[in-house]
Amino acid sequence: MKKALLLFLFCANAFAGQDIPQPPHVDARSYVVLDLASGQTIASRGADERIAPASLTKLMTAYLVFDALKQKKIKPDEKLKVSDKALHAEGSKMFLNPGKSATVKELVRGMIIEGGNDAAVALAEGVAGSEKDFVDMMNKEAQRLGMSNTHFTNSTGLPESEHYSTARDIALLSASLIIDFPDQYPVFSAKEYTWNGITQPNRNRLLWMDPYADGLMTGHSEDSGYCLAASVRRDRRRLISVLAGAHSDSGRAIESEKLLNYALQYYVAVRLYAKGQTVTTLRVWKGKKNTLKAGFLSDLYVTVPRGEEAGLKAVVEAQQPLVVPVLAGQQVGTLKVSLDGKRFADYPIVSLENVSPANLIGRAWDSLKLLLNGKP
């Protein structure tokens, strides 16, 4: 997940000192809200405190199922046998039938829209053979994504002492889902699903409250309270919020709406450079070319207080001497960004092209020039 590598490089007080209101009071134990374009955290409280993720766990189950579909390890119309373990899963249910199978596509909807624990277990067993092996996959994927404060013991979110996460880690997982599986993501916006003659609504009330909301999932347990991982897309911007420890079903949606509206009203994402745009041209030594183009492999956005975009300045600090071979994607410098004269963030600049070594004479000539300039 390339884009998500930029996530969470910024703490909640990255904008300290700017003339904007403080985040609204949020009646919840912990929360985080971020701008997906830049990866910047706009506001947070207790974002790294452990929570029982409850059904937010199913975001990781969905991530691995989507990956299995992408890798063609399973197919959408493939029928999966429903085990006794799946049928008797505690908590919310899709109401699978004993002795009958369901397709992957149906189970995905039953898990995401209806929150079915039976569907989650059936999918886990269908992907990995057993829920235990699937949980091993979940923890390995959490490590790969950088979810450093997360550990799973089941695919559903049923409470166990060693099953935990944080608001920040769930936000990272939510961002990963949206970025890595855009074709699958729309299922999170469905408001209801009917299976076996039973129609159940999506528990994410924000889908009814905000026309720009399109996901993700809710969770609830005695320990975690009411939780919501939410996302809105407005004016080509996407924001993600994760909230844990609200006191009611409606409260988690109302408090999440406060955070998302605050971020939309007071912050704006600015594209500094487009994917593949030449930010600078750098001197390269001992190569068939003596310059190379440098920039970014994806659009570079920064999120700043609304109205302060003009205060952004960027300076390139090149790595020198830059000696071949240089490969496309290799870091060759740093873009140092400031806002109103204060350091804002640093971003690695990469080569946009390959530069191969020159012939023997060319390399020798550049070696001599480097020596004369006091460089090795």
C-alpha positions as CSV (number, residue, x, y, z in Angstrom):
1,M,0.0,0.0,0.0
2,K,2.1,2.9,-1.3
3,K,0.0,5.8,-0.4
4,A,-0.6,4.7,3.2
5,L,3.1,4.9,3.9
6,L,2.6,8.6,4.4
7,L,-0.1,8.1,7.0
8,F,0.4,9.3,10.6
9,L,3.6,11.2,10.1
10,F,1.9,14.1,11.6
11,C,0.6,14.5,15.2
12,A,-2.6,16.1,16.2
13,N,-0.8,19.4,17.2
14,A,0.9,19.8,13.9
15,F,-1.0,23.0,13.5
16,A,-0.3,24.4,16.9
17,G,-0.2,28.2,16.9
18,Q,-2.4,28.6,13.9
19,D,-5.4,30.9,14.3
20,I,-8.1,28.3,14.1
21,P,-10.6,27.0,16.7
22,Q,-9.7,24.0,18.8
23,P,-11.4,20.7,17.9
24,P,-15.0,20.4,19.1
25,H,-15.7,18.6,22.4
26,V,-16.3,15.0,21.6
27,D,-18.1,12.7,24.0
28,A,-16.0,9.6,23.5
29,R,-13.0,7.9,25.0
30,S,-10.7,8.3,22.0
31,Y,-10.8,9.5,18.5
32,V,-8.7,10.5,15.4
33,V,-9.7,12.3,12.2
34,L,-7.4,12.5,9.2
35,D,-7.2,13.7,5.6
36,L,-6.6,10.7,3.3
37,A,-5.0,12.8,0.5
38,S,-2.1,14.0,2.7
39,G,-2.2,11.3,5.4
40,Q,-2.2,14.1,8.1
41,T,-3.9,13.7,11.4
42,I,-6.1,16.8,11.9
43,A,-7.3,16.1,15.4
44,S,-7.0,13.3,17.9
45,R,-7.4,12.4,21.5
46,G,-6.2,9.2,23.1
47,A,-5.6,7.9,19.6
48,D,-2.9,5.5,20.7
49,E,-4.7,4.1,23.8
50,R,-5.8,0.5,23.6
51,I,-9.4,-0.2,22.8
52,A,-11.4,-3.3,22.3
53,P,-12.2,-2.9,18.6
54,A,-15.3,-5.0,18.7
55,S,-16.8,-5.3,15.2
56,L,-14.3,-2.8,13.8
57,T,-12.2,-6.0,13.7
58,K,-14.2,-7.0,10.6
59,L,-12.3,-4.3,8.7
60,M,-9.3,-6.5,8.8
61,T,-11.3,-9.6,8.0
62,A,-12.7,-7.6,5.0
63,Y,-9.2,-6.5,4.0
64,L,-7.9,-10.1,3.8
65,V,-11.0,-11.3,2.0
66,F,-10.7,-8.5,-0.6
67,D,-7.0,-9.4,-1.0
68,A,-7.9,-13.1,-1.5
69,L,-10.4,-12.0,-4.2
70,K,-7.8,-9.8,-5.9
71,Q,-5.3,-12.6,-5.9
72,K,-8.0,-15.0,-7.2
73,K,-7.6,-17.3,-4.3
74,I,-11.4,-17.2,-4.0
75,K,-14.1,-16.0,-6.3
76,P,-17.2,-13.8,-5.6
77,D,-19.6,-16.5,-6.7
78,E,-17.8,-19.3,-5.0
79,K,-19.9,-21.1,-2.5
80,L,-18.4,-21.6,1.0
81,K,-19.5,-24.3,3.3
82,V,-20.9,-22.9,6.6
83,S,-19.4,-24.7,9.5
84,D,-21.0,-25.3,12.9
85,K,-18.5,-22.8,14.4
86,A,-19.8,-20.2,12.0
87,L,-23.4,-21.0,12.6
88,H,-23.0,-20.8,16.4
89,A,-20.9,-17.6,16.4
90,E,-22.1,-15.3,19.2
91,G,-23.3,-11.8,18.7
92,S,-24.8,-10.2,15.6
93,K,-25.7,-12.6,12.8
94,M,-26.4,-12.8,9.1
95,F,-28.6,-15.8,10.0
96,L,-26.9,-18.4,7.8
97,N,-28.7,-21.7,7.3
98,P,-27.5,-25.0,8.8
99,G,-26.3,-27.4,6.1
100,K,-26.4,-24.7,3.4
101,S,-23.7,-22.8,1.7
102,A,-23.4,-19.1,0.8
103,T,-21.3,-17.3,-1.8
104,V,-18.4,-15.1,-0.9
105,K,-20.2,-12.1,-2.3
106,E,-23.2,-12.8,0.0
107,L,-21.1,-13.4,3.0
108,V,-19.2,-10.2,2.4
109,R,-22.4,-8.3,2.4
110,G,-23.7,-10.1,5.5
111,M,-20.5,-9.3,7.4
112,I,-20.1,-5.7,6.3
113,I,-23.7,-4.4,6.1
114,E,-25.3,-6.6,8.7
115,G,-22.3,-7.1,10.9
116,G,-22.7,-10.8,10.9
117,N,-20.2,-12.7,13.1
118,D,-21.4,-16.0,11.4
119,A,-20.4,-14.5,8.0
120,A,-17.0,-13.4,9.3
121,V,-16.1,-16.8,10.6
122,A,-17.4,-18.5,7.4
123,L,-15.2,-16.1,5.3
124,A,-12.2,-16.6,7.6
125,E,-12.5,-20.4,7.2
126,G,-13.0,-20.1,3.5
127,V,-9.8,-18.0,3.0
128,A,-7.5,-19.8,5.4
129,G,-9.1,-23.1,6.2
130,S,-9.6,-22.3,9.8
131,E,-10.3,-19.2,11.9
132,K,-7.1,-19.8,13.8
133,D,-5.0,-19.7,10.7
134,F,-6.9,-16.7,9.5
135,V,-6.1,-14.9,12.7
136,D,-2.4,-15.5,12.1
137,M,-2.9,-13.8,8.7
138,M,-4.6,-10.9,10.4
139,N,-1.7,-10.2,12.7
140,K,0.9,-10.5,10.0
141,E,-1.1,-8.1,7.8
142,A,-1.5,-5.7,10.8
143,Q,2.3,-5.6,11.2
144,R,2.8,-5.1,7.5
145,L,0.4,-2.1,7.5
146,G,2.2,-0.6,10.5
147,M,-0.6,-1.2,13.0
148,S,1.9,-1.4,15.8
149,N,-0.6,-1.3,18.7
150,T,-2.9,-4.0,17.4
151,H,-3.3,-7.8,18.1
152,F,-6.2,-10.0,17.0
153,T,-7.4,-13.3,18.4
154,N,-10.5,-13.7,16.3
155,S,-12.1,-12.6,13.0
156,T,-15.3,-11.1,14.5
157,G,-14.3,-8.7,17.3
158,L,-15.8,-10.8,20.2
159,P,-14.1,-9.5,23.3
160,E,-10.9,-11.3,24.5
161,S,-8.1,-10.0,26.7
162,E,-5.5,-10.2,24.0
163,H,-7.7,-8.7,21.3
164,Y,-7.0,-5.0,21.0
165,S,-6.3,-2.1,18.8
166,T,-6.3,1.7,18.8
167,A,-8.2,4.5,17.1
168,R,-5.1,5.4,15.1
169,D,-4.5,1.8,14.0
170,I,-8.1,1.4,12.9
171,A,-7.8,4.6,10.9
172,L,-4.7,3.3,9.2
173,L,-6.6,0.0,8.4
174,S,-9.6,2.0,7.1
175,A,-7.3,4.1,4.8
176,S,-5.7,0.9,3.5
177,L,-9.0,-0.6,2.6
178,I,-10.1,2.5,0.7
179,I,-6.7,2.9,-1.1
180,D,-6.0,-0.8,-1.9
181,F,-9.5,-2.0,-2.8
182,P,-11.4,0.9,-4.4
183,D,-13.6,-1.5,-6.4
184,Q,-14.7,-3.4,-3.3
185,Y,-15.2,-0.4,-1.0
186,P,-18.7,0.7,-2.2
187,V,-20.2,-2.2,-0.3
188,F,-19.6,-0.2,2.9
189,S,-22.2,2.4,1.8
190,A,-25.1,0.0,1.4
191,K,-27.8,0.9,3.9
192,E,-29.4,-2.5,4.2
193,Y,-29.1,-6.1,3.0
194,T,-31.7,-8.9,2.8
195,W,-30.7,-12.5,3.3
196,N,-32.9,-15.5,3.8
197,G,-36.0,-13.2,3.8
198,I,-34.6,-11.1,6.6
199,T,-33.7,-7.4,6.0
200,Q,-31.2,-5.8,8.3
201,P,-30.1,-2.1,8.2
202,N,-26.5,-1.0,8.2
203,R,-25.7,0.1,11.8
204,N,-23.7,3.1,10.6
205,R,-26.2,5.9,11.1
206,L,-23.9,8.4,9.5
207,L,-25.0,7.0,6.1
208,W,-28.5,8.5,6.8
209,M,-27.2,11.7,8.5
210,D,-24.6,12.8,6.0
211,P,-25.1,12.5,2.2
212,Y,-21.3,12.5,1.8
213,A,-20.8,9.5,4.1
214,D,-20.0,6.2,2.4
215,G,-18.5,3.9,5.1
216,L,-17.0,2.2,7.1
217,M,-18.3,0.1,10.1
218,T,-19.6,0.2,13.7
219,G,-18.6,-1.7,16.7
220,H,-19.9,-2.2,20.3
221,S,-19.0,-4.0,23.4
222,E,-19.3,-3.4,27.1
223,D,-15.6,-2.6,27.3
224,S,-15.3,-0.5,24.2
225,G,-18.6,1.3,24.3
226,Y,-20.0,2.4,20.9
227,C,-17.4,2.7,18.1
228,L,-17.5,4.0,14.6
229,A,-15.0,4.1,11.8
230,A,-16.4,6.6,9.3
231,S,-15.5,8.2,6.0
232,V,-16.9,11.0,4.0
233,R,-16.0,12.2,0.5
234,R,-16.9,15.8,-0.3
235,D,-15.5,18.1,-3.0
236,R,-13.0,15.4,-4.0
237,R,-11.7,15.3,-0.5
238,R,-11.9,12.2,1.7
239,L,-11.7,12.2,5.4
240,I,-11.6,9.3,7.8
241,S,-12.6,9.4,11.5
242,V,-12.4,6.6,14.1
243,L,-14.2,7.1,17.4
244,A,-14.3,4.7,20.4
245,G,-16.1,4.8,23.7
246,A,-19.3,6.8,22.8
247,H,-22.2,6.3,25.0
248,S,-24.9,5.4,22.5
249,D,-25.6,4.2,19.0
250,S,-26.8,7.7,17.9
251,G,-24.0,9.3,19.9
252,R,-21.2,7.7,18.0
253,A,-22.6,9.1,14.7
254,I,-23.3,12.6,16.1
255,E,-19.8,12.9,17.6
256,S,-18.1,11.5,14.4
257,E,-20.1,14.1,12.4
258,K,-18.7,16.9,14.6
259,L,-15.1,15.8,13.9
260,L,-15.6,15.4,10.2
261,N,-17.4,18.7,9.8
262,Y,-14.6,20.4,11.8
263,A,-11.9,19.0,9.5
264,L,-13.8,20.0,6.4
265,Q,-14.6,23.5,7.6
266,Y,-11.2,24.6,8.9
267,Y,-8.7,22.6,6.8
268,V,-7.9,22.2,3.2
269,A,-5.8,19.8,1.3
270,V,-3.3,21.4,-1.2
271,R,-1.7,19.5,-4.0
272,L,1.9,20.7,-4.1
273,Y,3.0,18.4,-6.9
274,A,1.4,16.0,-9.3
275,K,2.5,12.4,-9.7
276,G,5.5,12.2,-12.1
277,Q,5.9,16.0,-12.2
278,T,9.4,17.2,-12.3
279,V,10.1,19.0,-9.0
280,T,13.8,19.6,-9.7
281,T,16.6,18.5,-12.0
282,L,19.7,17.2,-10.2
283,R,23.3,16.8,-11.3
284,V,24.3,13.1,-11.6
285,W,27.9,11.8,-11.9
286,K,29.5,9.1,-13.9
287,G,26.3,8.4,-15.9
288,K,25.3,8.4,-19.6
289,K,23.4,11.5,-18.6
290,N,24.6,14.3,-16.3
291,T,21.2,15.3,-15.0
292,L,18.0,13.5,-13.9
293,K,14.5,14.5,-13.2
294,A,13.2,14.1,-9.6
295,G,9.8,14.3,-8.1
296,F,7.1,12.0,-6.5
297,L,5.6,8.8,-7.6
298,S,2.1,9.9,-6.4
299,D,0.4,13.2,-5.9
300,L,1.8,15.1,-3.0
301,Y,-0.8,16.8,-0.8
302,V,-0.5,18.7,2.4
303,T,-3.3,19.7,4.7
304,V,-3.2,23.2,6.2
305,P,-5.6,25.6,7.9
306,R,-8.1,27.0,5.4
307,G,-6.9,30.4,4.2
308,E,-3.2,29.8,4.9
309,E,-2.3,28.1,1.7
310,A,-0.2,31.1,0.5
311,G,2.1,30.5,3.5
312,L,3.4,27.2,2.1
313,K,7.0,27.2,0.9
314,A,9.1,24.3,-0.4
315,V,12.9,23.9,-0.8
316,V,14.7,21.0,-2.3
317,E,17.7,19.6,-0.5
318,A,19.6,17.3,-2.9
319,Q,21.8,14.3,-2.0
320,Q,25.2,15.1,-3.5
321,P,27.3,13.8,-5.0
322,L,24.7,11.6,-6.7
323,V,26.6,8.8,-8.4
324,V,25.2,6.2,-10.9
325,P,23.6,3.8,-11.1
326,V,20.4,5.6,-10.1
327,L,17.1,3.8,-10.4
328,A,13.6,5.3,-10.8
329,G,12.0,5.5,-7.4
330,Q,15.3,5.9,-5.6
331,Q,15.5,8.7,-3.1
332,V,17.7,11.5,-4.3
333,G,16.7,14.4,-2.1
334,T,14.3,15.9,0.4
335,L,11.6,18.4,-0.1
336,K,11.5,20.6,3.0
337,V,8.1,22.3,3.4
338,S,7.4,25.3,5.7
339,L,4.2,27.1,6.6
340,D,4.5,30.8,7.4
341,G,8.2,30.4,8.0
342,K,7.9,27.5,10.4
343,R,9.0,23.9,9.6
344,F,6.0,21.9,8.5
345,A,7.2,18.5,7.1
346,D,9.9,16.8,5.1
347,Y,9.2,14.5,2.1
348,P,11.6,12.2,0.2
349,I,12.1,13.1,-3.4
350,V,12.8,10.3,-5.8
351,S,14.4,9.9,-9.2
352,L,11.8,9.8,-12.0
353,E,14.1,7.9,-14.4
354,N,16.9,5.4,-14.5
355,V,20.5,6.6,-15.2
356,S,23.0,4.0,-16.2
357,P,26.8,4.3,-15.9
358,A,28.7,6.0,-18.7
359,N,31.6,4.4,-20.5
360,L,35.1,4.1,-18.9
361,I,36.3,7.5,-20.2
362,G,33.1,9.3,-19.0
363,R,33.3,7.7,-15.6
364,A,37.0,8.6,-15.3
365,W,36.4,12.2,-16.3
366,D,33.7,12.7,-13.7
367,S,35.8,11.0,-11.1
368,L,38.5,13.6,-11.8
369,K,36.1,16.5,-11.5
370,L,34.7,15.1,-8.2
371,L,38.3,14.8,-6.9
372,L,39.1,18.3,-7.8
373,N,36.0,19.5,-6.1
374,G,37.0,17.7,-2.9
375,K,34.4,15.0,-3.2
376,P,35.0,11.3,-3.1
